[in-house]
């Protein structure tokens, strides 16, 4: 039996899902006509809204009037990331796309998760595979590009390994957070 890093994520109780827009989760379409990646949809269904590995906030699509949504906060962070990379390219700060990226990649990256350290998990939305998945990248401090894997399932073990738990932190992988209204 093959293990699934998503369904193996431990939570203390039921996930926070009352504000998640499941119609958008299943029905949203990118410019290429494809939907949100299946690994991301599975993650949102299993984990809901919460803090992943004591550090990461994975933004789900949310109903109007709620904060921390993929198409609200995620889109805002994507604009900020792209602007930063455009500035970096104009200044010839080539270290910003090292070790795994290049300047053409930056405009295709979309933020779907943010760490409390200012790092981002990103999809390369211009590179969907035959299974409908996007490659997952990490930008550490908006100053580097690290390839993490072909999809969120492949990336999760690397994200876990890089997430340092603080003393006294929860033994759970996902800490459900309350839904926040705007």
Rosetta silent file (secondary structure, phi, psi, omega in degrees, C-alpha in Angstrom):
SEQUENCE: XXXXXXXXXXXXXXXXXXXXXXXXXXXXXXXXXXXXXXXXXXXXXXXXXXXXXXXXXXXXXXXXXXXXXXXXXXXXXXXXXXXXXXXXXXXXXXXXXXXXXXXXXXXXXXXXXXXXXXXXXXXXXXXXXXXXXXXXXXXXXXXXXXXXXXXXXXXXXXXXXXXXXXXXXXXXXXXXXXXXXX
SCORE:     score description
SCORE:     0.000 S_00000001
   1 L     0.000  130.972 -179.129    0.000    0.000    0.000 S_00000001
   2 L   -83.340  133.252  178.243    1.360    3.396   -1.009 S_00000001
   3 L   -77.910  152.889  179.212    1.381    6.037    1.705 S_00000001
   4 L  -120.972  110.237 -177.457   -0.276    9.402    1.100 S_00000001
   5 L   -59.572  -19.415  179.828    1.457   12.363    2.776 S_00000001
   6 L   -80.265  -53.151 -177.198   -1.847   14.285    2.756 S_00000001
   7 L   -70.751  -15.919  177.022   -4.122   11.767    4.483 S_00000001
   8 L   -84.608   -6.113  177.605   -1.336   10.962    6.937 S_00000001
   9 L   -63.762  127.875 -178.988   -1.272   14.559    8.221 S_00000001
  10 L   -88.986  136.253  173.994   -2.279   14.492   11.881 S_00000001
  11 E  -130.129  151.751 -177.855   -4.831   16.972   13.271 S_00000001
  12 L   -73.029  -25.054 -179.070   -6.141   17.189   16.825 S_00000001
  13 L  -160.775 -162.179 -178.220   -9.780   17.209   15.732 S_00000001
  14 L   -62.680  146.155  179.313  -12.018   18.030   12.774 S_00000001
  15 L   -71.619  157.736  173.914  -10.645   20.607   10.323 S_00000001
  16 E   -81.670  112.753 -175.593  -12.005   24.139   10.117 S_00000001
  17 L  -133.267   -5.276 -172.395  -14.060   24.131    6.909 S_00000001
  18 L   -60.357  -24.769 -178.730  -17.230   26.204    7.458 S_00000001
  19 L   -98.867   -4.139 -178.320  -15.832   29.182    5.523 S_00000001
  20 E   -76.337  133.601  179.425  -14.266   27.175    2.682 S_00000001
  21 L   -91.665   92.812 -177.121  -15.947   27.573   -0.692 S_00000001
  22 H   -70.196  -26.138  174.940  -16.017   23.971   -1.942 S_00000001
  23 H   -63.293  -42.428  177.262  -17.818   24.988   -5.145 S_00000001
  24 H   -70.642  -38.758  177.973  -14.806   27.151   -6.036 S_00000001
  25 H   -54.681  -42.080 -177.670  -12.411   24.452   -4.844 S_00000001
  26 H   -91.667  -22.111 -172.403  -13.919   22.073   -7.394 S_00000001
  27 H  -109.518  -11.018 -178.413  -15.011   24.526  -10.081 S_00000001
  28 L   -62.090  141.465  177.971  -12.301   27.184  -10.379 S_00000001
  29 L  -126.619  135.530  173.395  -10.531   27.243  -13.741 S_00000001
  30 L   -81.833  175.428 -178.859   -7.146   28.696  -14.638 S_00000001
  31 L   -58.864  -27.401  179.503   -6.460   30.326  -18.012 S_00000001
  32 L   -81.067    0.193  179.201   -5.509   26.899  -19.426 S_00000001
  33 L    89.713  -11.410  179.608   -9.010   25.598  -18.610 S_00000001
  34 L   -85.434  158.509 -178.637   -7.782   23.245  -15.895 S_00000001
  35 L   -88.896 -171.155  174.800   -8.884   23.354  -12.281 S_00000001
  36 L   -65.257  143.951 -177.377   -7.046   23.558   -9.005 S_00000001
  37 L   -56.619  143.095 -179.512   -4.563   20.683   -8.645 S_00000001
  38 H   -60.181  -37.279  179.498   -5.987   17.466   -7.217 S_00000001
  39 H   -65.070  -37.839  177.240   -3.319   17.248   -4.509 S_00000001
  40 H   -67.020  -45.126  178.663   -4.249   20.749   -3.290 S_00000001
  41 H   -59.810  -42.089  177.652   -7.986   19.910   -3.321 S_00000001
  42 H   -63.778  -40.161  178.285   -7.266   16.742   -1.311 S_00000001
  43 H   -61.263  -49.301 -177.889   -5.165   18.773    1.136 S_00000001
  44 H   -61.174  -41.869  179.060   -7.924   21.362    1.687 S_00000001
  45 H   -63.941  -38.153 -178.364  -10.526   18.632    2.217 S_00000001
  46 H   -80.679  -46.434 -171.228   -8.326   16.825    4.750 S_00000001
  47 H   -96.283  -23.632 -176.688   -6.654   19.708    6.560 S_00000001
  48 L    62.624 -146.555  178.950   -9.116   22.585    6.123 S_00000001
  49 E   -97.449  122.994  179.002   -7.854   25.941    7.354 S_00000001
  50 E  -175.962 -176.854  179.140   -4.966   25.702    9.780 S_00000001
  51 E   -98.216  121.094 -178.232   -1.281   26.007   10.467 S_00000001
  52 E   -91.751  129.205  178.437    0.742   23.279    8.759 S_00000001
  53 L    53.180   32.595  176.729    3.859   21.967   10.534 S_00000001
  54 L    71.153    9.079 -170.977    3.619   24.831   13.032 S_00000001
  55 L  -144.572  -38.406 -168.465    4.535   27.371   10.358 S_00000001
  56 E   -99.008  139.628  172.773    2.624   27.325    7.049 S_00000001
  57 E  -110.234  110.248  178.371   -0.774   28.777    6.149 S_00000001
  58 E   -94.595  115.786 -172.480   -2.192   27.020    3.069 S_00000001
  59 L   -80.611  120.090  173.903   -4.887   29.301    1.677 S_00000001
  60 E   -90.882  162.836  170.153   -8.172   27.628    0.675 S_00000001
  61 L   -68.912  136.917 -176.394  -10.818   29.307   -1.480 S_00000001
  62 E  -124.046  158.528  175.573  -13.208   30.985    0.968 S_00000001
  63 L   -67.239  154.054  177.227  -16.743   32.372    0.893 S_00000001
  64 L   -54.102  142.176  178.314  -17.103   36.165    0.492 S_00000001
  65 L    94.058   -2.109  178.371  -16.519   38.061    3.719 S_00000001
  66 E  -110.654  148.695  179.468  -13.774   35.767    5.029 S_00000001
  67 L   -88.533  173.294  171.842  -10.055   36.488    5.245 S_00000001
  68 L    63.159   37.827  179.106   -7.088   34.322    4.291 S_00000001
  69 E   -96.516  156.390  179.026   -8.453   32.987    1.027 S_00000001
  70 H   -56.853  -45.129 -175.006   -6.573   31.685   -1.971 S_00000001
  71 H   -89.029   -3.402  173.888   -8.077   34.252   -4.333 S_00000001
  72 H  -103.762  -81.043 -178.707   -7.811   37.135   -1.853 S_00000001
  73 H   -62.937  -41.879  178.971   -4.684   36.893    0.290 S_00000001
  74 H   -60.842  -42.548  179.310   -3.009   34.417   -2.089 S_00000001
  75 H   -66.298  -39.240  178.408   -3.574   36.721   -5.080 S_00000001
  76 H   -63.106  -44.539  179.058   -2.259   39.729   -3.143 S_00000001
  77 H   -66.761  -33.532  176.813    0.889   37.831   -2.170 S_00000001
  78 H   -63.639  -44.678  177.618    1.298   36.644   -5.784 S_00000001
  79 H   -60.659  -42.882  179.560    1.247   40.255   -7.028 S_00000001
  80 H   -63.848  -44.140  179.020    3.808   41.212   -4.383 S_00000001
  81 H   -61.427  -48.162 -178.821    6.045   38.247   -5.261 S_00000001
  82 H   -62.683  -40.453  178.190    5.929   38.962   -8.992 S_00000001
  83 H   -63.357  -41.043  179.219    6.693   42.654   -8.466 S_00000001
  84 H   -63.530  -41.843  179.466    9.660   41.750   -6.283 S_00000001
  85 H   -70.802  -34.114  174.695   11.014   39.360   -8.912 S_00000001
  86 H   -62.575  -45.005  177.351   10.529   41.928  -11.702 S_00000001
  87 H   -60.859  -42.403  179.422   12.519   44.426   -9.630 S_00000001
  88 H   -62.490  -40.010  177.873   15.176   41.784   -8.983 S_00000001
  89 H   -66.503  -42.196  178.394   15.488   41.016  -12.667 S_00000001
  90 H   -61.576  -32.491  179.451   15.768   44.737  -13.492 S_00000001
  91 L   -89.568    0.050 -178.840   18.558   45.049  -10.914 S_00000001
  92 L    61.356   38.558  175.919   20.256   41.844  -12.211 S_00000001
  93 L   -86.057   70.323 -174.475   19.946   40.141   -8.805 S_00000001
  94 H   -60.084  -24.149  177.975   20.361   36.700  -10.333 S_00000001
  95 H   -61.161  -20.110 -178.752   20.701   35.103   -6.896 S_00000001
  96 H   -67.576  -24.073 -178.954   16.929   35.631   -6.475 S_00000001
  97 H  -103.733    2.794  177.963   16.148   32.799   -8.909 S_00000001
  98 L   -84.351  154.943    5.544   18.812   30.410   -7.619 S_00000001
  99 E   -92.497  -12.897 -168.375   19.254   27.549   -7.072 S_00000001
 100 L  -116.129   -9.600 -172.588   16.565   26.022   -9.320 S_00000001
 101 L  -105.561 -169.551  173.604   14.681   28.757  -11.196 S_00000001
 102 L  -152.822  172.712 -174.112   15.111   31.399  -13.863 S_00000001
 103 H   -66.703  -30.845 -179.495   13.561   34.764  -14.624 S_00000001
 104 H   -68.449  -24.409 -179.660   10.929   33.396  -17.018 S_00000001
 105 H   -69.183  -35.308 -170.989    9.512   31.257  -14.218 S_00000001
 106 H   -55.560  -39.605 -178.732    8.647   34.164  -11.901 S_00000001
 107 L   -73.323  -12.873  178.698    5.613   35.385  -13.879 S_00000001
 108 L   -97.697   -6.323 -177.105    4.051   31.902  -13.844 S_00000001
 109 E   -83.115  138.741  178.853    4.352   31.387  -10.089 S_00000001
 110 E  -130.202  131.292 -179.715    1.275   31.717   -7.875 S_00000001
 111 E   -75.153  128.241  171.639    1.290   31.774   -4.074 S_00000001
 112 E  -122.841   -8.289  176.388   -0.941   29.183   -2.437 S_00000001
 113 E  -151.477  151.161 -178.013    0.745   29.086    0.986 S_00000001
 114 E  -136.740  138.613  178.021    2.741   31.471    3.145 S_00000001
 115 E   -95.228  160.275  176.797    4.926   30.769    6.146 S_00000001
 116 L   -72.318   -3.662  174.713    5.096   32.838    9.263 S_00000001
 117 L   -96.934    0.558  179.993    8.774   33.357    8.317 S_00000001
 118 L    86.906   20.733  175.732    7.875   35.141    5.061 S_00000001
 119 L   -98.891  159.924 -177.512    8.479   32.198    2.733 S_00000001
 120 E  -128.258  143.104  165.823    6.048   31.151    0.006 S_00000001
 121 E  -100.339  135.376 -169.225    4.869   27.890   -1.513 S_00000001
 122 E  -132.508  148.825  168.883    4.138   28.412   -5.182 S_00000001
 123 E  -101.459  143.723  166.412    2.585   26.677   -8.158 S_00000001
 124 E   -92.042   93.064 -173.015    4.058   27.005  -11.618 S_00000001
 125 E   -74.915   -1.742  176.412    0.646   27.508  -13.223 S_00000001
 126 E   -99.352    8.723 -174.136    2.153   27.484  -16.726 S_00000001
 127 E  -137.351   54.230  179.211    3.384   23.921  -16.390 S_00000001
 128 E   -70.968  138.092  178.561    0.405   21.653  -15.681 S_00000001
 129 L   -91.903 -179.495 -176.255    1.130   17.943  -16.094 S_00000001
 130 L   -63.323  -22.752  178.250   -1.105   15.247  -17.619 S_00000001
 131 L   -89.828    3.056  179.955   -2.674   14.596  -14.183 S_00000001
 132 L    84.152   10.662 -178.380   -3.658   18.266  -13.795 S_00000001
 133 L   -93.790  151.857  173.615   -0.972   18.980  -11.206 S_00000001
 134 E  -105.630  142.639  170.656    1.329   22.000  -11.015 S_00000001
 135 E   -60.502  146.453 -179.740    4.975   21.771   -9.937 S_00000001
 136 E  -108.217  133.445  179.948    5.497   23.170   -6.445 S_00000001
 137 E  -123.959  160.134  172.260    8.228   25.679   -5.670 S_00000001
 138 E  -124.354  136.717  170.976    9.389   27.476   -2.558 S_00000001
 139 E  -115.277  115.683 -179.327   10.646   31.026   -2.400 S_00000001
 140 L   -89.048  113.910  179.989   12.548   31.657    0.801 S_00000001
 141 L    62.910   22.016 -176.339   12.181   35.277    1.808 S_00000001
 142 L    55.014   36.986 -177.411   11.225   36.115   -1.793 S_00000001
 143 L  -136.110   14.486  179.330   14.937   35.759   -2.537 S_00000001
 144 L  -165.850  160.956  175.882   15.355   32.274   -3.982 S_00000001
 145 E  -130.122  119.116 -178.856   13.522   29.608   -5.970 S_00000001
 146 E  -120.579  124.339  176.380   13.656   25.984   -4.857 S_00000001
 147 E   -76.991  126.971 -178.159   11.888   23.213   -6.747 S_00000001
 148 E  -106.633  -23.262  179.550   10.043   20.951   -4.285 S_00000001
 149 E   157.864  176.115 -175.224    8.261   18.476   -6.499 S_00000001
 150 L   -73.130  -18.971  179.794    5.728   17.601   -9.148 S_00000001
 151 L  -163.901 -178.027 -177.157    2.758   18.311   -6.860 S_00000001
 152 H   -66.496  -36.252  177.783    1.821   19.030   -3.251 S_00000001
 153 H   -59.521  -43.928  179.540    2.059   15.358   -2.251 S_00000001
 154 H   -68.876  -32.454 -176.725    5.666   15.248   -3.464 S_00000001
 155 H   -79.246  -29.892 -173.665    6.493   18.594   -1.817 S_00000001
 156 H   -54.536  -43.981  178.589    5.028   17.910    1.652 S_00000001
 157 H   -60.859  -35.418  177.740    7.929   15.778    2.967 S_00000001
 158 H   -71.125  -39.115  177.365   10.390   18.540    2.009 S_00000001
 159 H   -63.705  -43.550  178.062    8.181   21.224    3.571 S_00000001
 160 H   -58.888  -46.909 -177.047    7.940   19.123    6.746 S_00000001
 161 H   -62.158  -33.059 -178.920   11.727   18.665    6.879 S_00000001
 162 H   -87.078  -10.501 -177.663   12.334   22.422    6.582 S_00000001
 163 L   -89.814  113.839 -177.634    9.685   23.384    9.143 S_00000001
 164 L   -90.562  124.063  176.995   11.299   23.704   12.537 S_00000001
 165 L   -82.138  140.471  178.597    9.021   23.058   15.460 S_00000001
 166 L   -89.559  155.281  177.392    9.449   25.300   18.453 S_00000001
 167 L   -56.677  135.367  179.750    9.622   23.921   22.011 S_00000001
 168 L    84.850    2.580 -179.980    6.109   23.387   23.316 S_00000001
 169 L   -73.530  163.388 -177.982    4.583   23.228   19.835 S_00000001
 170 L   -66.820  147.816  176.397    1.735   20.871   19.086 S_00000001
 171 L   -79.381   -1.804 -178.000    2.475   17.262   18.106 S_00000001
 172 L   -87.192  150.752  177.199   -0.065   17.623   15.294 S_00000001
 173 L   -76.527  -33.849 -179.462    0.866   18.366   11.695 S_00000001
 174 E  -124.414  122.841  175.051   -2.140   20.651   11.194 S_00000001
 175 E  -101.543  107.895  179.743   -3.427   22.983   13.870 S_00000001
 176 E   -58.435  138.890  178.104   -6.985   24.025   12.911 S_00000001
 177 L  -115.846  151.777  177.718   -7.466   27.790   13.030 S_00000001
 178 L   -70.284  147.726  174.179  -10.750   29.669   13.381 S_00000001
 179 L   -68.198  137.781 -176.752  -12.272   31.203   10.280 S_00000001
 180 L  -115.555  128.869  176.026  -11.749   34.967   10.319 S_00000001
 181 E   -82.910  150.398  177.009  -14.213   37.471    8.886 S_00000001
 182 L   -67.945    0.000    0.000  -12.958   40.519    7.048 S_00000001
